[in-house]
Each structure stands twice: as C-alpha cells, then as structure tokens.
Amino acid sequence: MVSTKHILRVNDKRYEVVVDYEDTPLLYVLRNDLGLKGTRFGCGQGNCGACAVLIDGRAQRSCELPVWSVEGKSIMTIEGLGANDQLHPLQQAFVDFQAGQCGYCLSGIIMTAVELVEAGGEPSRPKIVEALERNLCRCGAHARIIGAIEAAWRKRKEGRRG
C-alpha cells in the first residue's frame, strides 16, 4: 500500500487529500475525508445515481470515479449548490413540490437535474425522464420530481427574460 496525495477542487474550495489506495472512489473521499455527507452511498456500482455529483458541470457517479481521475477538475456536491438562506432554484422547487419522501436519492437526482436545466433548451417531460433514467427512487415520488424540475426550468427561463 502506497499513500498518494491529490489536490481536489470541491465546491470552489481547494482540498489536499491523501488516499491509501490509488483507486479510492471520489465518493469515499467526499464523505469520509471532507465530511460532505449529502452525496449518498447507494449501490456502489454506479447503477442508482444516489452518489451523483457534478464534474466540470456534468453529472457523474462518484462511486465509479477514482480520486486521481478528478484531480484538477471542478467538483460540485449538493452542499455546493445553495445555502440554507438561499437555496438553488432546483432545491427550492423540490421543497415547494414536496418532491421527496425519504430523500435518500434526492441529492443525486438534483445534481443530475442541474446538468439538464443548466444546459439550456427546454427540458421536455420526455427529456427529464430520460435524464433521470439511471437515478433510482423507490418512494414513488417521480411525478413530483418531474414537476419540480419543470418548475425550476420555467423559473430559470423567466429570470433570463427579466
């Protein structure tokens, strides 16, 4: 075992982390070393989406990404989206629509939705469903989740005109 040091930029902050294994997943570093518990461990195989974070603006599964592969890239977790007094529009829409029940999957779903909404263009219901295809939610809140994403997109669109 050889420890290696990596410099990460997470939520616009610079972190120096040391990992014991070169293939240590980013998810483990975020949760265990940086204390960012909003990114969830779900399946550990990239199938459920609970661990999704934005890497240079693209939603990716942090359980599949070795730390070395994200060095020098911008990493954003759910904690970096908004603050308690100023939620990101998607976070606020999820609250307004009561889009979650247990909430375990929501950070990954929101991070995936941020990529979709920030990409521009109108995310139609089929596009939203397709974007969330790999994000699992067992609570059955899909209709409210889709409604929240549509509302956040509309609000973003109105904000650009005003």
Contact map, one row per residue, 1 for C-alpha under 8 A:
111000000000000000011000000000000000000000000000000000000000000000000000000000000000000000000000000000000000000000000000000000000000000000000000000000000000000000
111100000000000000011000000000000000000000000000000000000000000000000000000000000000000000000000000000000000000000000000000000000000000000000000000000000000000000
111110000000000001111100000000000000000000000000000000000000000000000000000000000000000000000000000000000000000000000000000000000000000000000000000000000000000000
011111000000000001111100000000000000000000000000000000000000000000000000000000000000000000000000000000000000000000000000000000000000000000000000000000000000000000
001111100000000111100000000000000000000000000000000000000000000000000000000000000000000000000000000000000000000000000000000000000000000000000000000000000000000000
000111110000000111100000000000000000000000000000000000000000000000110010000000000000000000000000000000000000000000000000000000000000000000000000000000000000000000
000011111000011110000000000000000000000000000000000000000000000000000011000000000000000000000000000000000000000000000000000000000000000000000000000000000000000000
000001111100011110000000000000000000000000000000000000000000000000000111111000000000000000000000000000000000000000000000000000000000000000000000000000000000000000
000000111111111000000000000000000000000000000000000000000000000000000011111000000000000000000000000000000000000000000000000000000000000000000000000000000000000000
000000011111111000000000000000000000000000000000000000000000000000000000011110000000000000000000000000000000000000000000000000000000000000000000000000000000000000
000000001111100000000000000000000000000000000000000000000000000000000000011110110000000000000000000000000000000000000000000000000000000000000000000000000000000000
000000001111110000000000000000000000000000000000000000000000000000000000011100010000000000000000000000000000000000000000000000000000000000000000000000000000000000
000000001111111000000000000000000000000000000000000000000000000000000000000000000000000000000000000000000000000000000000000000000000000000000000000000000000000000
000000111101111100000000000000000000000000000000000000000000000000000000000000000000000000000000000000000000000000000000000000000000000000000000000000000000000000
000000111100111110000000000000000000000000000000000000000000000000000000000000000000000000000000000000000000000000000000000000000000000000000000000000000000000000
000011110000011111000000000000000000000000000000000000000000000000000000000000000000000000000000000000000000000000000000000000000000000000000000000000000000000000
000011110000001111100000000010001000000000000000000000000000000000000000000000000000000000000000000000000000000000000000000000000000000000000000000000000000000000
001111000000000111110000000000000000000000000000000000000000000000000000000000000000000000000000000000000000000000000000000000000000000000000000000000000000000000
001111000000000011111101000000000000000000000000000000000000000000000000000000000000000000000000000000000000000000000000000000000000000000000000000000000000000000
111100000000000001111101000000000000000000000000000000000000000000000000000000000000000000000000000000000000000000000000000000000000000000000000000000000000000000
111100000000000000111111000000000000000000000000000000000000000000000000000000000000000000000000000000000000000000000000000000000000000000000000000000000000000000
001100000000000000111111000000000000000000000000000000000000000001110000000000000000000000000000000000000000000000000000000000000000000000000000000000000000000000
000000000000000000001111100000000000000000000000000000000000000001110000000000000000000000000000000000000000000000000000000000000000000000000000000000000000000000
000000000000000000111111110110000000000000000000000000000000000001100000000000000000000000000000000000000000000000000000000000000000000000000000000000000000000000
000000000000000000000011111110000000000000000000000000000000011111100000000000000000000000000000000000000000000000000000000000000000000000000000000000000000000000
000000000000000000000001111111000000000000000000000000000000011111100000000000000000000000000000000000000000000000000000000000000000000000000000000000000000000000
000000000000000000000000111111100000001110000000001000000000011010000000000000000000000000000000000000000000000000000000000000000000000000000000000000000000000000
000000000000000000000001111111111000000000000000000000000000001000000000000000000000000000000000000000000000000000000000000000000000000000000000000000000000000000
000000000000000010000001111111111100000000000000000000000000000000100000000000000000000000000000000000000000000000000000000000000000000000000000000000000000000000
000000000000000000000000011111111111101000000000000000000000000000000000000000000000000000000000000000000000000000000000000000000000000000000000000000000000000000
000000000000000000000000001111111111111000000000000000000000000000000000000000000000000000000000000000000000000000000000000000000000000000000000000000000000000000
000000000000000000000000000111111111000000000000000000000000000000000000000000000000000000000000000000000000000000000000000000000000000000000000000000000000000000
000000000000000010000000000111111110000000000000000000000000000000000000000000000000000000000000000000000000000000000000000000000000000000000000000000000000000000
000000000000000000000000000011111111000000000000000000000000000000000000000000000000000000000000000000000000000000000000000000000000000000000000000000000000000000
000000000000000000000000000001111111100000000000000000000000000000000000000000000000000000000000000000000000000000000000000000000000000000000000000000000000000000
000000000000000000000000000001110111111000000000000000000000000000000000000010100000000000000000000000000000000000000000000000000000000000000000000000000000000000
000000000000000000000000000001100011111100000000000000000000000000000000000000000000000000000000000000000000000000000000000000000000000000000000000000000000000000
000000000000000000000000000000100001111100000000000000000000000000000000000011100000000000000000000000000010000000000000000000000000000000000000000000000000000000
000000000000000000000000001001100001111110000000011110000000000000000000000011000000000000000000000000000011000000000000000000000000000000000000000000000000000000
000000000000000000000000001000000000111111000000011000000000000000000000000000000000000000000000000000011011000000000000000000000000000000000000000000000000000000
000000000000000000000000001000000000001111110000011000000000001000000000000000000000000000000000000000000000000000000000000000000000000000000000000000000000000000
000000000000000000000000000000000000000111110001111000000000000000000000000000000000000000000000000000000000000000000000000000000000000000000000000000000000000000
000000000000000000000000000000000000000011111111000000000000000000000000000000000000000000000000000000000000000000000000000000000000000000000000000000000000000000
000000000000000000000000000000000000000011111110000000000000001100000000000000000000000000000000000000000000000000000000000000000000000000000000000000000000000000
000000000000000000000000000000000000000000111111000000000000001100000000000000000000000000000000000000000000000000000000000000000000000000000000000000000000000000
000000000000000000000000000000000000000000111111101000000000111100000000000000000000000000000000000000000000000000000000000000000000000000000000000000000000000000
000000000000000000000000000000000000000000111111100000000000000000000000000000000000000000000000000000000000000000000000000000000000011000000000000000000000000000
000000000000000000000000000000000000000001101111111000000000000000000000000000000000000000000000000000000000000000000000000000000000011100000000000000000000000000
000000000000000000000000000000000000000001000111111100000000100000000000000000000000000000000000000000001001100000000000000000000000011100000000000000000000000000
000000000000000000000000000000000000001111000001111100000000100000000000000000000000000000000000000000011111100000000000000000000000001100000000000000000000000000
000000000000000000000000001000000000001111000101111110000000111000000000000000000000000000000000000000000011000000000000000000000000000000000000000000000000000000
000000000000000000000000000000000000001000000000111111000011110000000000000000000000000000000000000000000011101100000000000000000000000000000000000000000000000000
000000000000000000000000000000000000001000000000001111100111110000000000001111000000000000000000000000000001001100000000000000000000000000000000000000000000000000
000000000000000000000000000000000000000000000000000111111111000000000000011110000000000000000000000000000000001100100000000000000000000000000000000000000000000000
000000000000000000000000000000000000000000000000000011111111000000000100111100000000000000000000000000000000000000000000000000000000000000000000000000000000000000
000000000000000000000000000000000000000000000000000001111100000000000000111000000000000000000000000000000000000000000000000000000000000000000000000000000000000000
000000000000000000000000000000000000000000000000000001111110000000000000010100000000000000000000000000000000000000100000000000000000000000000000000000000000000000
000000000000000000000000000000000000000000000000000011111111000000000000000000000000000000000000000000000000000100100000000000000000000000000000000000000000000000
000000000000000000000000000000000000000000000000000111101111100000000000000000000000000000000000000000000000001100100000000000000000000000000000000000000000000000
000000000000000000000000000000000000000000000000000111100111110000000000000000000000000000000000000000000000000100000000000000000000000000000000000000000000000000
000000000000000000000000000000000000000000000100111110000011111110000000000000000000000000000000000000000000000000000000000000000000000000000000000000000000000000
000000000000000000000000111000000000000000000100001110000001111110000000000000000000000000000000000000000000000000000000000000000000000000000000000000000000000000
000000000000000000000000111100000000000010011100001000000000111111000000000000000000000000000000000000000000000000000000000000000000000000000000000000000000000000
000000000000000000000000110000000000000000011100000000000000111111000000000000000000000000000000000000000000000000000000000000000000000000000000000000000000000000
000000000000000000000000111000000000000000000000000000000000111111101100000000000000000000000000000000000000000000000000000000000000000000000000000000000000000000
000000000000000000000111110000000000000000000000000000000000001111111100000000000000000000000000000000000000000000000000000000000000000000000000000000000000000000
000001000000000000000111110010000000000000000000000000000000000011111110000000000000000000000000000000000000000000000000000000000000000000000000000000000000000000
000001000000000000000110000000000000000000000000000000000000000001111110000000000000000000000000000000000000000000000000000000000000000000000000000000000000000000
000000000000000000000000000000000000000000000000000000000000000011111110000000000000000000000000000000000000000000000000000000000000000000000000000000000000000000
000000010000000000000000000000000000000000000000000000100000000011111111111000000000000000000000000000000000000000000000000000000000000000000000000000000000000000
000001111000000000000000000000000000000000000000000000000000000000111111100000000000000000000000000000000000000000000000000000000000000000000000000000000000000000
000000111000000000000000000000000000000000000000000000000000000000000111110000000000000000000000000000000000000000000000000000000000000000000000000000000000000000
000000011000000000000000000000000000000000000000000000110000000000000111111000000000000000000000000000000000000000000000000000000000000000000000000000000000000000
000000011111000000000000000000000000000000000000000001111000000000000101111100000000000000000000000000000000000000000000000000000000000000000000000000000000000000
000000011111000000000000000000000000000000000000000011110000000000000100111110000000000000000000000000000000000000000000000000000000000000000000000000000000000000
000000000111000000000000000000000000000000000000000011101000000000000000011111111000000000000000000000000000000000000000000000000000000000000000000000000000000000
000000000110000000000000000000000001011000000000000011000000000000000000001111111000000000000000000000000000001000000000000000000000000000000000000000000000000000
000000000000000000000000000000000000011000000000000010000000000000000000000111111100000000000000000000000010011000000000000000000000000000000000000000000000000000
000000000010000000000000000000000001010000000000000000000000000000000000000111111110000000000000000000000000000000000000000000000000000000000000000000000000000000
000000000011000000000000000000000000000000000000000000000000000000000000000111111110000000000000000000000000000000000000000000000000000000000000000000000000000000
000000000000000000000000000000000000000000000000000000000000000000000000000111111110001100000000000000000000000000000000000000000000000000000000000000000000000000
000000000000000000000000000000000000000000000000000000000000000000000000000001111111011100100000000000000000000000000000000000000000000000000000000000000000000000
000000000000000000000000000000000000000000000000000000000000000000000000000000111111111100000000000000000000000000000000000000000000000000000000000000000000000000
000000000000000000000000000000000000000000000000000000000000000000000000000000000111111000000000000000000000000000000000000000000000000000000000000000000000000000
000000000000000000000000000000000000000000000000000000000000000000000000000000000011111000000000000000000000000000000000000000000000000000000000000000000000000000
000000000000000000000000000000000000000000000000000000000000000000000000000000000111111100000000000000000000000000000000000000000000000000000000000000000000000000
000000000000000000000000000000000000000000000000000000000000000000000000000000001111111111110000000000000000000000000000000000000000000000000000000000000000000000
000000000000000000000000000000000000000000000000000000000000000000000000000000001110011111110000000000000000000000000000000000000000000000000000000000000000000000
000000000000000000000000000000000000000000000000000000000000000000000000000000000000001111111000000000000000000000000000000000000000000000000000000000010011000000
000000000000000000000000000000000000000000000000000000000000000000000000000000000000001111111100000000000000010011000000000000000000000000000000000110010000000000
000000000000000000000000000000000000000000000000000000000000000000000000000000000100001111111110000000000000010000000000000000000000000000000000000000000000000000
000000000000000000000000000000000000000000000000000000000000000000000000000000000000001111111111000000000000000000000000000000000000000000000000000000000000000000
000000000000000000000000000000000000000000000000000000000000000000000000000000000000000011111111100000000000000000000000000000000000000000000000000110110000000000
000000000000000000000000000000000000000000000000000000000000000000000000000000000000000001111111111100000000000000000000000000000000000000000001100110000000000000
000000000000000000000000000000000000000000000000000000000000000000000000000000000000000000111111111000000000000000000000000000000000000000000000000000000000000000
000000000000000000000000000000000000000000000000000000000000000000000000000000000000000000011111111000000000000000000000000000000000000000000000000100000000000000
000000000000000000000000000000000000000000000000000000000000000000000000000000000000000000001111111000000000000000000000000000000000000000000001101100000000000000
000000000000000000000000000000000000000000000000000000000000000000000000000000000000000000000111111110000000000000000000000000000000000000000001000000000000000000
000000000000000000000000000000000000000000000000000000000000000000000000000000000000000000000111111110000000000000000000000000000000000000001101100100000000000000
000000000000000000000000000000000000000000000000000000000000000000000000000000000000000000000100011111100100000000000000000000000000000000101001100000000000000000
000000000000000000000000000000000000000000000000000000000000000000000000000000000000000000000000011111100000000000000000000000000000000000101000000000000000000000
000000000000000000000000000000000000000000000000000000000000000000000000000000000000000000000000000111110000000000000000000000000000000000100000000000000000000000
000000000000000000000000000000000000000000000000000000000000000000000000000000000000000000000000000111111110000000000000000000000000000000000000000000000000000000
000000000000000000000000000000000000000100000000010000000000000000000000000000000000000000000000000001111110000000000000000000000000000000000000000000000000000000
000000000000000000000000000000000000000100000000110000000000000000000000000000000000000000000000000000111111100000000000000000000000001110000000000000000000000000
000000000000000000000000000000000000000000000000010000000000000000000000000000000000000000000000000100111111110000000000000000000000000000000000000000000000000000
000000000000000000000000000000000000011100000000011100000000000000000000000001000000000000000000000000111111111000000000000000000000000000000000000000000000000000
000000000000000000000000000000000000001100000000111110000000000000000000000000000000000000000000000000001111111100000000000000000000001000000000000000000000000000
000000000000000000000000000000000000000000000000110100000000000000000000000000000000000000000000000000001111111110000000000000000001001000000000000000000000000000
000000000000000000000000000000000000000000000000000000000000000000000000000001000000000001100000000000000111111111000000000000000000000000000000000000000000000000
000000000000000000000000000000000000000000000000000111000010000000000000000011000000000000000000000000000011111111100000000000000000000000000000000000000000000000
000000000000000000000000000000000000000000000000000111000111000000000000000000000000000000000000000000000001111111110000000000000011000000000000000000000000000000
000000000000000000000000000000000000000000000000000000000000000000000000000000000000000001000000000000000000111111111000000000010011000000000000000010000000000000
000000000000000000000000000000000000000000000000000000000000000000000000000000000000000001000000000000000000011111111100000000000000000000000000000000000000000000
000000000000000000000000000000000000000000000000000001001110000000000000000000000000000000000000000000000000001111111110000000000000000000000000000000000000000000
000000000000000000000000000000000000000000000000000000000000000000000000000000000000000000000000000000000000000111111111001000010010000000000000000000000000000000
000000000000000000000000000000000000000000000000000000000000000000000000000000000000000000000000000000000000000011111111111000000000000000000000000010011000000000
000000000000000000000000000000000000000000000000000000000000000000000000000000000000000000000000000000000000000001111111000000000000000000000000000000000000000000
000000000000000000000000000000000000000000000000000000000000000000000000000000000000000000000000000000000000000000111111100000000000000000000000000000000000000000
000000000000000000000000000000000000000000000000000000000000000000000000000000000000000000000000000000000000000000011111110000000000000000000000000000000000000000
000000000000000000000000000000000000000000000000000000000000000000000000000000000000000000000000000000000000000000001011111000000000000000000000000000000000000000
000000000000000000000000000000000000000000000000000000000000000000000000000000000000000000000000000000000000000000001001111100000000000000000000000000001000000000
000000000000000000000000000000000000000000000000000000000000000000000000000000000000000000000000000000000000000000011000111111110000000000000000000001001000000000
000000000000000000000000000000000000000000000000000000000000000000000000000000000000000000000000000000000000000000000000011111110000000000000000000001000000000000
000000000000000000000000000000000000000000000000000000000000000000000000000000000000000000000000000000000000000000000000001111111000000000000000010001000000000000
000000000000000000000000000000000000000000000000000000000000000000000000000000000000000000000000000000000000000000000000001111111100000000000000000000000000000000
000000000000000000000000000000000000000000000000000000000000000000000000000000000000000000000000000000000000000000000000001111111110000000000000000000000000000000
000000000000000000000000000000000000000000000000000000000000000000000000000000000000000000000000000000000000000010010000001111111111000000000000010010000000000000
000000000000000000000000000000000000000000000000000000000000000000000000000000000000000000000000000000000000000000000000000011111111100000000000010000000000000000
000000000000000000000000000000000000000000000000000000000000000000000000000000000000000000000000000000000000000000000000000001111111100000000000000000000000000000
000000000000000000000000000000000000000000000000000000000000000000000000000000000000000000000000000000000000000110010000000000111111110000000000000000000000000000
000000000000000000000000000000000000000000000000000000000000000000000000000000000000000000000000000000000000100110000000000000011111111000000000000000000000000000
000000000000000000000000000000000000000000000000000000000000000000000000000000000000000000000000000000000000000000000000000000001111111100000000000000000000000000
000000000000000000000000000000000000000000000011100000000000000000000000000000000000000000000000000000000000000000000000000000000011111100000000000000000000000000
000000000000000000000000000000000000000000000011110000000000000000000000000000000000000000000000000000001001100000000000000000000001111110000000000000000000000000
000000000000000000000000000000000000000000000001110000000000000000000000000000000000000000000000000000001000000000000000000000000000111111000000000000000000000000
000000000000000000000000000000000000000000000000000000000000000000000000000000000000000000000000000000001000000000000000000000000000001111111100000000000000000000
000000000000000000000000000000000000000000000000000000000000000000000000000000000000000000000000000000000000000000000000000000000000000111110000000000000000000000
000000000000000000000000000000000000000000000000000000000000000000000000000000000000000000000000000111000000000000000000000000000000000011111000000000000000000000
000000000000000000000000000000000000000000000000000000000000000000000000000000000000000000000000000000000000000000000000000000000000000011111110000000000000000000
000000000000000000000000000000000000000000000000000000000000000000000000000000000000000000000000001110000000000000000000000000000000000010111111100000000000000000
000000000000000000000000000000000000000000000000000000000000000000000000000000000000000000000000001000000000000000000000000000000000000010011111110000000000000000
000000000000000000000000000000000000000000000000000000000000000000000000000000000000000000000000000000000000000000000000000000000000000000011111111000000000000000
000000000000000000000000000000000000000000000000000000000000000000000000000000000000000000000100111100000000000000000000000000000000000000001111111100000000000000
000000000000000000000000000000000000000000000000000000000000000000000000000000000000000000000100101100000000000000000000000000000000000000001111111110000000000000
000000000000000000000000000000000000000000000000000000000000000000000000000000000000000000000000000000000000000000000000000010011000000000000111111111000000000000
000000000000000000000000000000000000000000000000000000000000000000000000000000000000000000000000100000000000000000000000000000000000000000000011111111100000000000
000000000000000000000000000000000000000000000000000000000000000000000000000000000000000001001101101000000000000000000000000000000000000000000001111111110000000000
000000000000000000000000000000000000000000000000000000000000000000000000000000000000000001001100000000000000000010001000000000010000000000000000111111111000000000
000000000000000000000000000000000000000000000000000000000000000000000000000000000000000000000000000000000000000000000000001110000000000000000000011111111100000000
000000000000000000000000000000000000000000000000000000000000000000000000000000000000000000001000000000000000000000000000000000000000000000000000001111111110000000
000000000000000000000000000000000000000000000000000000000000000000000000000000000000000011001000000000000000000000001000000000000000000000000000000111111111000000
000000000000000000000000000000000000000000000000000000000000000000000000000000000000000000000000000000000000000000001000011000000000000000000000000011111111100000
000000000000000000000000000000000000000000000000000000000000000000000000000000000000000000000000000000000000000000000000000000000000000000000000000001111111110000
000000000000000000000000000000000000000000000000000000000000000000000000000000000000000010000000000000000000000000000000000000000000000000000000000000111111111000
000000000000000000000000000000000000000000000000000000000000000000000000000000000000000010000000000000000000000000000000000000000000000000000000000000011111111100
000000000000000000000000000000000000000000000000000000000000000000000000000000000000000000000000000000000000000000000000000000000000000000000000000000001111111110
000000000000000000000000000000000000000000000000000000000000000000000000000000000000000000000000000000000000000000000000000000000000000000000000000000000111111111
000000000000000000000000000000000000000000000000000000000000000000000000000000000000000000000000000000000000000000000000000000000000000000000000000000000011111111
000000000000000000000000000000000000000000000000000000000000000000000000000000000000000000000000000000000000000000000000000000000000000000000000000000000001111111
000000000000000000000000000000000000000000000000000000000000000000000000000000000000000000000000000000000000000000000000000000000000000000000000000000000000111111
000000000000000000000000000000000000000000000000000000000000000000000000000000000000000000000000000000000000000000000000000000000000000000000000000000000000011111
